[in-house]
């Protein structure tokens, strides 16, 4: 009886070590990451920004404007997907027209939306129709 209890303890210890290792590997090497916040990389141009984000009221108004603008343009503020009524490129162009800009630069100069018809037209209007397609980063 004594040998069987000791054997069971070793099995449980090994099982606990396997679970702990799997958890550490999953959390430590780009696993179990939260969803990217689509609004995080967008800033409001100064001429469109009457809010002081140093105050609680100003910060709340800034965030509310961001949520409202994203929703008006049909872009989900969390995952960046559009609703059925909007095209992705047109949604992001709508956000830019409301005074927002993305840290990576104009949305139509980025690889993933480069060939969308709305972006082709946007670049043509600005004389950028011969711009080379950017590489994936």
Phi, psi and omega in degrees: 000319183296321180292326180289321178295322179292322178297318180295321178297320178295318179297316180294322178295316178297318179297317179296321178295321178295315179296316180296318179296316179298320179294315180295318179294317180296321182276334187268338185240062177062028175253158178055042180272146177291162179296140178294134177277113185297330183280348188298328184264009181255134179236153179264128179300148184304319183292345178255001189248095178272006189261142171262111183281003177279345176254156180297317181294316179296317179296315179298320179294320178299312181295320179296320177297318179298313178299314181298315181295317178298315181294320178298327181271000176081017180257129175291125184294341182266305186258353175081002181278153180264162173277179186293338183276347188238147171274145183301312181296317180295323177297314180290325175295324176299316179297317178298323179292340177273003176104004180268149174223149178267145181303328183282354180112182181304138187299327183279000174257007180262148188305316190288343177241005189304318186267002178294139182307320180296324180283324176299315179295319179300314180293323180297318179297333183258008179075024182251022185294340180261011180296133178289148179292128180291156178281156172293141177249000000 
